[in-house]
Amino acid sequence: MASEMDKKGIGWFKGVLSYQNQVEKNSAEQQEIAEMIVDEPANSMNEYEQPVTNGNKNLFSKNDQDKIALDVIVSLENMLKDRQLQSYKYKGLEDQLFTANETINRYKHDQIKKDQLIQEKKKEIRELENNLTNKQMRYDQLLEDYKEYQLTSNMEFEKISNQLETETAKYNKLTEESTNAQYQSMLKINELEDKIRNLEIENQKYAEQYQKLVDDKAQLMQTINDFTEKMSFSFTTKASTSNQSE
């Protein structure tokens, strides 16, 4: 892109230089023609005025002239007036030409400045293009890295999603098993509590029966002891009586 712009700029610059050279050539030719025209009227005027100043003024006097000579004199006067007018016009053209040359020189000077400015701008444009190219390359590299990262991230996300689904299924299964185990444990606990209550009731009955047996045994032992004491007392009394009788 920069090379095409450089070629266009160089071609345009060559065209401007060729145009300026042609203008300078035309100006030089016009200057030479103008000098020739200025020199020629001056010489002609000198050649024409010299006889007049040499004492031949009566030759162009309108008095005592026939019609043909009068017409010639009038024609010459008109030609001189036209020549003088053309000289004035030529002087004006010379002034315009001088002004135009100055304008052209000023335009040349401005054109040189513009060319320098264009060269500087072209240099800046090339630098900007290089910077833009480098930025574009970095952007392309970042885009490639982003695409690769996005692909890797998608694959990793899919992998993690699958693992999460598996772990979620496992958790749900374990939760279900835990719920069932808790339910079975609750049923077992309720069953054991019922058994414990029944055993406590039976234990209470056995305790009451044992206590009753203990009380009965104590009462029986008391009865036996009372009987034993009575029998002992009775035997002791009889023995004493026997001993005394003997």
C-alpha positions as CSV (number, residue, x, y, z in Angstrom):
1,M,0.0,0.0,0.0
2,A,2.8,2.4,0.9
3,S,4.7,1.6,-2.3
4,E,1.6,2.4,-4.4
5,M,1.2,5.7,-2.6
6,D,4.9,6.4,-3.2
7,K,4.6,5.6,-6.9
8,K,1.5,7.8,-7.2
9,G,3.2,10.6,-5.3
10,I,6.4,10.4,-7.4
11,G,4.4,10.4,-10.7
12,W,2.4,13.4,-9.6
13,F,5.6,15.2,-8.5
14,K,7.2,14.5,-11.9
15,G,4.1,15.8,-13.7
16,V,4.2,19.0,-11.6
17,L,7.9,19.4,-12.4
18,S,7.4,18.8,-16.2
19,Y,4.5,21.3,-16.0
20,Q,6.6,23.9,-14.2
21,N,9.5,23.4,-16.8
22,Q,7.0,23.9,-19.6
23,V,5.6,27.0,-18.0
24,E,9.2,28.3,-17.5
25,K,10.0,27.5,-21.1
26,N,6.9,29.3,-22.4
27,S,7.6,32.2,-20.1
28,A,11.2,32.5,-21.5
29,E,9.8,32.3,-25.0
30,Q,7.2,35.0,-24.3
31,Q,9.9,37.1,-22.7
32,E,12.1,36.8,-25.8
33,I,9.2,37.7,-28.1
34,A,8.2,40.6,-25.9
35,E,11.8,42.0,-26.0
36,M,11.8,41.6,-29.8
37,I,8.5,43.4,-30.1
38,V,9.6,46.1,-27.7
39,D,12.9,46.6,-29.6
40,E,11.2,46.5,-33.0
41,P,8.6,49.2,-32.2
42,A,11.3,51.4,-30.6
43,N,13.5,51.0,-33.7
44,S,10.6,51.7,-36.0
45,M,9.5,54.7,-34.0
46,N,13.1,56.0,-34.1
47,E,13.3,55.4,-37.8
48,Y,10.0,57.1,-38.3
49,E,10.5,60.0,-36.0
50,Q,14.0,60.8,-37.3
51,P,12.8,62.2,-40.6
52,V,10.2,64.2,-38.8
53,T,12.8,65.8,-36.6
54,N,15.0,66.6,-39.6
55,G,12.9,69.4,-40.9
56,N,10.3,67.4,-42.8
57,K,7.4,68.4,-40.6
58,N,5.7,70.2,-43.4
59,L,5.5,67.0,-45.3
60,F,2.8,65.7,-42.8
61,S,0.9,69.0,-42.6
62,K,-2.7,68.7,-43.5
63,N,-2.8,72.1,-45.2
64,D,-2.4,72.2,-48.9
65,Q,-2.7,68.4,-49.3
66,D,-4.8,66.6,-51.8
67,K,-7.3,64.0,-50.7
68,I,-5.0,61.0,-51.2
69,A,-2.2,62.6,-49.2
70,L,-4.7,63.6,-46.6
71,D,-6.0,60.1,-46.3
72,V,-2.5,58.8,-46.1
73,I,-1.6,61.2,-43.3
74,V,-4.8,60.3,-41.4
75,S,-4.0,56.6,-41.9
76,L,-0.5,57.1,-40.6
77,E,-1.8,59.1,-37.6
78,N,-4.2,56.3,-36.9
79,M,-1.5,53.7,-37.3
80,L,0.8,55.7,-34.9
81,K,-2.1,55.9,-32.4
82,D,-2.8,52.2,-32.7
83,R,0.9,51.5,-32.4
84,Q,1.1,53.7,-29.3
85,L,-2.0,51.9,-27.9
86,Q,-0.5,48.6,-28.6
87,S,2.7,49.7,-26.9
88,Y,0.6,50.7,-23.8
89,K,-1.2,47.3,-24.0
90,Y,2.2,45.5,-24.3
91,K,3.5,47.4,-21.3
92,G,0.4,46.3,-19.4
93,L,1.0,42.7,-20.6
94,E,4.6,43.0,-19.5
95,D,3.4,44.1,-16.0
96,Q,0.9,41.2,-15.9
97,L,3.6,38.8,-17.1
98,F,6.0,40.1,-14.4
99,T,3.2,39.7,-11.8
100,A,2.4,36.2,-13.2
101,N,6.1,35.2,-13.0
102,E,6.2,36.4,-9.4
103,T,3.0,34.5,-8.7
104,I,4.5,31.4,-10.4
105,N,7.7,31.7,-8.4
106,R,5.7,32.1,-5.2
107,Y,3.6,29.0,-6.2
108,K,6.9,27.2,-6.9
109,H,8.1,28.1,-3.4
110,D,4.8,27.1,-1.9
111,Q,4.9,23.9,-4.0
112,I,8.4,23.0,-2.7
113,K,7.1,23.5,0.9
114,K,4.0,21.4,0.1
115,D,6.3,18.8,-1.4
116,Q,8.4,18.7,1.7
117,L,5.3,18.6,3.8
118,I,3.9,15.8,1.6
119,Q,7.2,13.9,2.0
120,E,7.0,14.3,5.8
121,K,3.4,13.2,5.8
122,K,4.3,10.2,3.6
123,K,7.0,9.4,6.2
124,E,4.5,9.7,9.0
125,I,1.9,7.6,7.0
126,R,4.6,4.9,6.5
127,E,5.3,4.9,10.2
128,L,1.6,4.8,11.0
129,E,1.2,1.9,8.5
130,N,4.1,0.1,10.1
131,N,2.6,0.7,13.6
132,L,-0.8,-0.4,12.3
133,T,0.7,-3.5,10.7
134,N,2.5,-4.4,14.0
135,K,-0.7,-3.8,15.9
136,Q,-2.7,-5.9,13.4
137,M,-0.1,-8.7,13.8
138,R,-0.4,-8.5,17.6
139,Y,-4.2,-8.4,17.3
140,D,-4.1,-11.5,15.1
141,Q,-1.8,-13.3,17.6
142,L,-4.1,-12.3,20.5
143,L,-7.1,-13.5,18.5
144,E,-5.4,-16.8,17.8
145,D,-4.5,-17.1,21.5
146,Y,-8.0,-16.2,22.5
147,K,-9.5,-18.8,20.1
148,E,-7.1,-21.4,21.5
149,Y,-7.9,-20.4,25.1
150,Q,-11.6,-20.5,24.3
151,L,-11.3,-24.0,22.8
152,T,-9.3,-25.2,25.8
153,S,-11.8,-23.5,28.2
154,N,-14.7,-25.1,26.4
155,M,-13.1,-28.6,26.6
156,E,-12.2,-28.1,30.2
157,F,-15.7,-26.8,31.0
158,E,-17.3,-29.8,29.3
159,K,-15.0,-32.1,31.2
160,I,-15.8,-30.3,34.5
161,S,-19.5,-30.4,33.6
162,N,-19.3,-34.1,33.0
163,Q,-17.5,-34.6,36.3
164,L,-20.0,-32.4,38.1
165,E,-22.9,-34.4,36.6
166,T,-21.2,-37.7,37.7
167,E,-20.5,-36.3,41.2
168,T,-24.1,-35.0,41.4
169,A,-25.5,-38.4,40.4
170,K,-23.2,-40.0,43.1
171,Y,-24.3,-37.5,45.6
172,N,-28.0,-38.0,44.8
173,K,-27.4,-41.8,45.0
174,L,-25.6,-41.5,48.3
175,T,-28.3,-39.1,49.6
176,E,-31.0,-41.7,48.6
177,E,-29.0,-44.5,50.3
178,S,-28.5,-42.3,53.4
179,T,-32.2,-41.5,53.5
180,N,-33.0,-45.2,53.2
181,A,-30.4,-46.0,55.9
182,Q,-31.8,-43.3,58.2
183,Y,-35.3,-44.7,57.6
184,Q,-34.2,-48.2,58.3
185,S,-32.2,-47.0,61.3
186,M,-35.3,-45.2,62.5
187,L,-37.4,-48.3,62.1
188,K,-34.8,-50.4,63.9
189,I,-34.5,-47.8,66.7
190,N,-38.3,-47.8,67.0
191,E,-38.3,-51.6,67.1
192,L,-35.5,-51.7,69.7
193,E,-37.3,-49.0,71.7
194,D,-40.4,-51.2,71.6
195,K,-38.4,-54.2,72.7
196,I,-36.7,-52.1,75.4
197,R,-40.1,-51.0,76.7
198,N,-41.4,-54.5,76.6
199,L,-38.3,-55.8,78.4
200,E,-38.6,-53.0,80.9
201,I,-42.2,-54.0,81.6
202,E,-41.2,-57.7,81.9
203,N,-38.2,-56.7,84.0
204,Q,-40.6,-54.7,86.2
205,K,-42.8,-57.8,86.5
206,Y,-39.8,-60.0,87.3
207,A,-38.6,-57.4,89.8
208,E,-42.0,-57.4,91.4
209,Q,-42.2,-61.2,91.5
210,Y,-38.6,-61.3,92.9
211,Q,-39.5,-58.8,95.5
212,K,-42.6,-60.8,96.4
213,L,-40.5,-63.9,96.5
214,V,-38.0,-62.1,98.7
215,D,-40.8,-60.9,101.0
216,D,-42.3,-64.4,101.1
217,K,-38.9,-65.9,101.8
218,A,-38.3,-63.4,104.6
219,Q,-41.7,-64.1,106.0
220,L,-41.1,-67.8,105.8
221,M,-37.7,-67.4,107.4
222,Q,-39.3,-65.3,110.1
223,T,-41.9,-68.0,110.6
224,I,-39.2,-70.7,110.7
225,N,-37.2,-68.6,113.1
226,D,-40.2,-68.1,115.3
227,F,-41.0,-71.7,115.2
228,T,-37.4,-72.6,115.9
229,E,-37.3,-70.3,118.8
230,K,-40.5,-71.7,120.2
231,M,-39.3,-75.2,119.7
232,S,-36.0,-74.4,121.3
233,F,-37.7,-72.8,124.2
234,S,-39.9,-75.7,124.6
235,F,-37.1,-78.2,124.5
236,T,-35.1,-76.1,127.0
237,T,-38.0,-76.0,129.4
238,K,-38.5,-79.7,129.3
239,A,-34.8,-80.4,129.8
240,S,-34.7,-78.2,132.8
241,T,-37.7,-79.9,134.3
242,S,-36.1,-83.3,133.6
243,N,-32.9,-82.3,135.3
244,Q,-34.7,-81.0,138.3
245,S,-36.7,-84.2,138.7
246,E,-33.6,-86.3,138.6
